[in-house]
Amino acid sequence: METIAVAGFNEISVNFIRQLLYRQLPFVVLTNSKLEAKRIAEVVDASLVKVVRVRTTARAWSIPELPIVKVYIFESSLPLSCRYLRYCRSQWANAHICVITTNWHPKAIYKALGADQIVYTQGEEVGFLLSFAEQAPDL
């Protein structure tokens, strides 16, 4: 079964996770922090969400045994989003990676690191991302 990965914890990503739950799509949430994993479990029903802790600062990354086909990285900070992007591109080379940002300036950086799409948004409603990604060509 195709799985979606969500990285970056902020209000926009929480809304997106709720959309995934509502549509009953299989997904995992990537985090590099115990505290963030705990906060995710507080915001969304922990029994419905699979949280995978990754070490984005490690030189050698372990590959999770997950059939990830789409990755959504929600920018909380530029350095962390870049680490998630490098991690996801190295782990799932054929996955479609979409970075969601509220800033205009990092678009070229994300493209250079391997993002397939960069979505700029100021709103917190992100249900459109699922239909937007479904229109993207399969890699």
Accessible surface in RSA format (square Angstrom, percent):
REM  Atomic radii and reference values for relative SASA: ProtOr
REM  Chains: A
REM  Algorithm: Lee & Richards
REM  Probe-radius: 1.40
REM  Slices: 20
REM RES _ NUM      All-atoms   Total-Side   Main-Chain    Non-polar    All polar
REM                ABS   REL    ABS   REL    ABS   REL    ABS   REL    ABS   REL
RES MET A   1   182.43  94.5 120.61  79.8  61.82 147.2 121.54 103.3  60.89  80.7
RES GLU A   2   116.21  66.7 108.85  82.3   7.36  17.5  36.68  70.9  79.53  64.9
RES THR A   3    14.33  10.2  14.33  14.5   0.00   0.0   4.69   6.3   9.64  14.6
RES ILE A   4    17.41   9.9  17.41  13.0   0.00   0.0  17.41  12.5   0.00   0.0
RES ALA A   5     0.00   0.0   0.00   0.0   0.00   0.0   0.00   0.0   0.00   0.0
RES VAL A   6     0.76   0.5   0.76   0.7   0.00   0.0   0.76   0.7   0.00   0.0
RES ALA A   7     0.18   0.2   0.00   0.0   0.18   0.4   0.18   0.3   0.00   0.0
RES GLY A   8     5.74   7.1   0.00   N/A   5.74   7.1   1.45   4.0   4.29   9.6
RES PHE A   9    24.49  12.2  12.71   7.9  11.77  30.6  13.55   8.2  10.94  31.3
RES ASN A  10    39.68  27.4  30.37  29.3   9.31  22.4  32.14  77.4   7.54   7.3
RES GLU A  11    92.41  53.1  84.28  63.8   8.13  19.4  31.16  60.3  61.25  50.0
RES ILE A  12    16.32   9.3  16.32  12.2   0.00   0.0  16.32  11.8   0.00   0.0
RES SER A  13     0.48   0.4   0.48   0.6   0.00   0.0   0.20   0.4   0.28   0.4
RES VAL A  14     4.51   3.0   4.51   4.1   0.00   0.0   4.51   3.9   0.00   0.0
RES ASN A  15    35.18  24.3  32.46  31.4   2.72   6.5  11.15  26.8  24.03  23.2
RES PHE A  16     0.00   0.0   0.00   0.0   0.00   0.0   0.00   0.0   0.00   0.0
RES ILE A  17     1.92   1.1   1.92   1.4   0.00   0.0   1.92   1.4   0.00   0.0
RES ARG A  18   109.30  45.9 104.26  53.1   5.04  12.0  48.09  65.7  61.21  37.1
RES GLN A  19    47.80  26.7  47.50  34.7   0.31   0.7   2.19   4.7  45.61  34.6
RES LEU A  20     0.00   0.0   0.00   0.0   0.00   0.0   0.00   0.0   0.00   0.0
RES LEU A  21    44.23  24.6  31.50  22.5  12.73  32.0  33.09  23.2  11.13  30.0
RES TYR A  22   181.75  84.9 156.70  89.2  25.05  65.2 118.23  88.8  63.53  78.3
RES ARG A  23   102.18  42.9  78.50  40.0  23.68  56.4  32.67  44.6  69.52  42.1
RES GLN A  24   160.44  89.7 130.04  95.0  30.40  72.4  41.03  87.3 119.41  90.6
RES LEU A  25    60.05  33.4  53.37  38.2   6.68  16.8  53.91  37.9   6.13  16.5
RES PRO A  26    46.99  34.2  35.09  32.0  11.90  43.3  46.61  38.5   0.38   2.4
RES PHE A  27    19.38   9.7   5.35   3.3  14.03  36.5   5.35   3.2  14.03  40.2
RES VAL A  28     3.90   2.6   3.90   3.5   0.00   0.0   3.90   3.4   0.00   0.0
RES VAL A  29     4.89   3.2   4.89   4.4   0.00   0.0   4.89   4.2   0.00   0.0
RES LEU A  30     0.48   0.3   0.00   0.0   0.48   1.2   0.00   0.0   0.48   1.3
RES THR A  31     0.00   0.0   0.00   0.0   0.00   0.0   0.00   0.0   0.00   0.0
RES ASN A  32    43.44  30.0  23.29  22.5  20.15  48.5   2.87   6.9  40.56  39.2
RES SER A  33    36.01  30.4  31.85  42.5   4.16   9.6  25.87  55.1  10.14  14.2
RES LYS A  34   152.80  74.5 143.59  88.1   9.21  21.9  87.62  78.9  65.19  69.4
RES LEU A  35   116.55  64.9 110.02  78.7   6.53  16.4 114.15  80.2   2.40   6.4
RES GLU A  36    22.44  12.9  21.87  16.5   0.57   1.4   3.32   6.4  19.12  15.6
RES ALA A  37    19.70  18.1  17.01  26.3   2.68   6.1  17.37  24.5   2.33   6.2
RES LYS A  38   128.24  62.6 121.28  74.4   6.96  16.6  71.22  64.1  57.02  60.7
RES ARG A  39   107.37  45.1 107.27  54.7   0.09   0.2  25.82  35.3  81.55  49.4
RES ILE A  40     0.76   0.4   0.71   0.5   0.05   0.1   0.72   0.5   0.04   0.1
RES ALA A  41    42.07  38.7  28.88  44.6  13.19  30.0  30.58  43.1  11.49  30.4
RES GLU A  42   122.74  70.5  84.34  63.8  38.39  91.4  46.14  89.2  76.60  62.5
RES VAL A  43    61.80  40.7  39.63  35.9  22.18  53.4  45.20  39.3  16.61  45.0
RES VAL A  44     8.96   5.9   4.06   3.7   4.90  11.8   8.85   7.7   0.11   0.3
RES ASP A  45    80.99  56.7  64.17  63.9  16.82  39.8  30.14  70.9  50.85  50.7
RES ALA A  46    57.69  53.0  42.23  65.2  15.47  35.2  43.84  61.7  13.86  36.7
RES SER A  47    99.27  83.9  55.96  74.7  43.31  99.8  57.13 121.7  42.14  59.0
RES LEU A  48   109.23  60.8  86.19  61.7  23.04  57.9  91.51  64.3  17.72  47.7
RES VAL A  49    14.14   9.3   1.11   1.0  13.02  31.4   2.51   2.2  11.62  31.5
RES LYS A  50   114.81  56.0 105.68  64.8   9.13  21.7  74.38  67.0  40.42  43.1
RES VAL A  51    47.54  31.3  20.25  18.3  27.28  65.7  20.25  17.6  27.28  74.0
RES VAL A  52    24.63  16.2  21.60  19.6   3.03   7.3  24.63  21.4   0.00   0.0
RES ARG A  53   125.13  52.5  97.79  49.8  27.34  65.1  38.68  52.9  86.44  52.4
RES VAL A  54     9.61   6.3   2.05   1.9   7.56  18.2   6.72   5.8   2.89   7.8
RES ARG A  55   181.20  76.1 173.04  88.2   8.16  19.4  66.28  90.6 114.92  69.6
RES THR A  56     4.51   3.2   0.41   0.4   4.10   9.8   0.00   0.0   4.51   6.8
RES THR A  57   104.50  74.3  74.37  75.4  30.13  71.8  54.29  72.9  50.21  75.9
RES ALA A  58    30.77  28.3  15.77  24.3  14.99  34.1  25.67  36.1   5.10  13.5
RES ARG A  59   244.38 102.6 203.63 103.8  40.75  97.0  84.24 115.1 160.14  97.1
RES ALA A  60    89.70  82.5  66.41 102.5  23.29  53.0  72.30 101.8  17.40  46.1
RES TRP A  61    48.10  19.3  22.55  10.9  25.55  60.0  25.47  13.6  22.63  36.7
RES SER A  62    95.56  80.8  80.28 107.1  15.28  35.2  54.55 116.2  41.01  57.4
RES ILE A  63   108.02  61.5  90.06  67.1  17.95  43.3  90.06  64.9  17.95  48.7
RES PRO A  64    26.67  19.4  12.93  11.8  13.74  49.9  24.42  20.2   2.26  14.0
RES GLU A  65   163.31  93.8 134.67 101.9  28.64  68.2  68.29 132.1  95.03  77.6
RES LEU A  66    33.67  18.8  20.70  14.8  12.97  32.6  22.39  15.7  11.28  30.4
RES PRO A  67    76.88  56.0  62.48  57.0  14.40  52.4  76.43  63.1   0.45   2.8
RES ILE A  68    12.27   7.0   0.00   0.0  12.27  29.6   0.00   0.0  12.27  33.3
RES VAL A  69    49.20  32.4  42.89  38.8   6.31  15.2  44.78  38.9   4.43  12.0
RES LYS A  70    42.07  20.5  42.07  25.8   0.00   0.0  11.96  10.8  30.11  32.1
RES VAL A  71     0.55   0.4   0.00   0.0   0.55   1.3   0.00   0.0   0.55   1.5
RES TYR A  72     2.73   1.3   2.73   1.6   0.00   0.0   2.05   1.5   0.68   0.8
RES ILE A  73     0.15   0.1   0.15   0.1   0.00   0.0   0.15   0.1   0.00   0.0
RES PHE A  74     1.53   0.8   0.89   0.5   0.64   1.7   0.89   0.5   0.64   1.8
RES GLU A  75    18.83  10.8   6.36   4.8  12.46  29.7   4.43   8.6  14.39  11.8
RES SER A  76    62.48  52.8  24.13  32.2  38.34  88.3  25.09  53.4  37.39  52.4
RES SER A  77    48.58  41.1  40.98  54.7   7.60  17.5  41.51  88.4   7.07   9.9
RES LEU A  78    53.31  29.7  47.92  34.3   5.39  13.6  47.92  33.7   5.39  14.5
RES PRO A  79    84.00  61.2  76.10  69.4   7.90  28.7  83.30  68.8   0.70   4.4
RES LEU A  80    26.76  14.9  26.55  19.0   0.21   0.5  26.55  18.6   0.21   0.6
RES SER A  81     1.44   1.2   1.24   1.7   0.20   0.5   0.15   0.3   1.29   1.8
RES CYS A  82    20.19  15.3  20.19  22.5   0.00   0.0  13.14  33.3   7.06   7.6
RES ARG A  83    72.02  30.2  71.98  36.7   0.05   0.1  23.54  32.2  48.49  29.4
RES TYR A  84     1.09   0.5   1.09   0.6   0.00   0.0   1.09   0.8   0.00   0.0
RES LEU A  85     0.00   0.0   0.00   0.0   0.00   0.0   0.00   0.0   0.00   0.0
RES ARG A  86   123.34  51.8 117.84  60.1   5.50  13.1  27.30  37.3  96.04  58.2
RES TYR A  87     4.04   1.9   4.04   2.3   0.00   0.0   1.94   1.5   2.10   2.6
RES CYS A  88     0.00   0.0   0.00   0.0   0.00   0.0   0.00   0.0   0.00   0.0
RES ARG A  89    50.87  21.4  47.97  24.5   2.90   6.9  40.52  55.4  10.35   6.3
RES SER A  90    67.35  56.9  32.01  42.7  35.35  81.4  43.16  91.9  24.19  33.9
RES GLN A  91    21.90  12.2   6.07   4.4  15.83  37.7   0.00   0.0  21.90  16.6
RES TRP A  92    20.48   8.2  14.69   7.1   5.79  13.6  19.94  10.6   0.54   0.9
RES ALA A  93    70.07  64.4  54.27  83.8  15.80  35.9  54.27  76.4  15.80  41.8
RES ASN A  94   121.00  83.4 109.05 105.4  11.95  28.8  24.07  57.9  96.93  93.7
RES ALA A  95     2.45   2.2   0.00   0.0   2.45   5.6   0.89   1.2   1.56   4.1
RES HIS A  96    16.98   9.3  16.37  11.4   0.60   1.5  16.05  16.5   0.93   1.1
RES ILE A  97     0.00   0.0   0.00   0.0   0.00   0.0   0.00   0.0   0.00   0.0
RES CYS A  98     1.48   1.1   1.48   1.6   0.00   0.0   0.59   1.5   0.88   1.0
RES VAL A  99     0.01   0.0   0.01   0.0   0.00   0.0   0.01   0.0   0.00   0.0
RES ILE A 100     3.33   1.9   1.09   0.8   2.23   5.4   1.09   0.8   2.23   6.1
RES THR A 101     1.32   0.9   0.00   0.0   1.32   3.1   1.32   1.8   0.00   0.0
RES THR A 102    53.95  38.4  46.99  47.6   6.96  16.6  26.70  35.9  27.25  41.2
RES ASN A 103    58.41  40.3  55.04  53.2   3.37   8.1   4.00   9.6  54.41  52.6
RES TRP A 104   153.40  61.6 143.03  69.2  10.36  24.3 127.68  68.1  25.72  41.7
RES HIS A 105   128.86  70.4 100.50  69.9  28.36  72.6  81.60  84.1  47.26  55.0
RES PRO A 106     0.00   0.0   0.00   0.0   0.00   0.0   0.00   0.0   0.00   0.0
RES LYS A 107    80.69  39.4  80.62  49.5   0.07   0.2  39.82  35.8  40.86  43.5
RES ALA A 108    77.85  71.6  64.83 100.0  13.02  29.6  71.87 101.2   5.99  15.9
RES ILE A 109    74.41  42.3  70.41  52.5   3.99   9.6  74.31  53.5   0.09   0.3
RES TYR A 110     0.00   0.0   0.00   0.0   0.00   0.0   0.00   0.0   0.00   0.0
RES LYS A 111   112.34  54.8  97.67  59.9  14.66  34.9  71.28  64.2  41.05  43.7
RES ALA A 112    91.29  83.9  48.09  74.2  43.20  98.3  61.21  86.2  30.08  79.7
RES LEU A 113    53.43  29.8  42.29  30.3  11.14  28.0  46.29  32.5   7.14  19.2
RES GLY A 114    22.80  28.1   0.00   N/A  22.80  28.1  20.97  57.5   1.84   4.1
RES ALA A 115     6.45   5.9   0.00   0.0   6.45  14.7   0.00   0.0   6.45  17.1
RES ASP A 116    42.15  29.5  26.20  26.1  15.95  37.7   8.79  20.7  33.36  33.3
RES GLN A 117    33.34  18.6  30.42  22.2   2.92   7.0  18.02  38.4  15.32  11.6
RES ILE A 118    28.63  16.3   4.00   3.0  24.63  59.4   4.00   2.9  24.63  66.8
RES VAL A 119    16.01  10.5  13.09  11.9   2.92   7.0  16.01  13.9   0.00   0.0
RES TYR A 120    69.63  32.5  45.96  26.2  23.67  61.6  29.18  21.9  40.45  49.9
RES THR A 121    15.73  11.2  10.78  10.9   4.95  11.8   6.63   8.9   9.10  13.8
RES GLN A 122   121.94  68.2  92.65  67.7  29.29  69.7  49.96 106.4  71.97  54.6
RES GLY A 123    38.27  47.2   0.00   N/A  38.27  47.2  33.54  92.0   4.73  10.6
RES GLU A 124    94.08  54.0  88.12  66.7   5.96  14.2  27.65  53.5  66.43  54.2
RES GLU A 125   120.13  69.0 110.57  83.7   9.56  22.8  66.71 129.0  53.42  43.6
RES VAL A 126     0.54   0.4   0.02   0.0   0.52   1.2   0.02   0.0   0.52   1.4
RES GLY A 127     9.33  11.5   0.00   N/A   9.33  11.5   8.39  23.0   0.94   2.1
RES PHE A 128    90.73  45.4  79.63  49.3  11.10  28.9  85.78  52.0   4.95  14.2
RES LEU A 129     0.32   0.2   0.10   0.1   0.22   0.5   0.10   0.1   0.22   0.6
RES LEU A 130     4.66   2.6   3.98   2.8   0.68   1.7   3.98   2.8   0.68   1.8
RES SER A 131    51.76  43.7  50.92  68.0   0.84   1.9  33.87  72.1  17.89  25.1
RES PHE A 132    81.71  40.9  78.36  48.5   3.35   8.7  80.52  48.8   1.19   3.4
RES ALA A 133     1.94   1.8   1.32   2.0   0.61   1.4   1.32   1.9   0.61   1.6
RES GLU A 134   118.77  68.2  89.84  68.0  28.93  68.9  39.70  76.8  79.07  64.6
RES GLN A 135   144.74  80.9 111.50  81.5  33.24  79.1  45.85  97.6  98.89  75.0
RES ALA A 136    15.06  13.8   1.96   3.0  13.09  29.8   6.99   9.8   8.06  21.4
RES PRO A 137   104.52  76.2  91.90  83.8  12.62  45.9 102.52  84.6   1.99  12.4
RES ASP A 138   136.60  95.7 105.02 104.5  31.58  74.7  36.54  86.0 100.06  99.8
RES LEU A 139   119.01  66.3  54.50  39.0  64.51 162.2  81.88  57.5  37.13  99.9
END  Absolute sums over single chains surface
CHAIN  1 A     7461.9       5934.8       1527.1       4188.9       3273.0
END  Absolute sums over all chains
TOTAL          7461.9       5934.8       1527.1       4188.9       3273.0
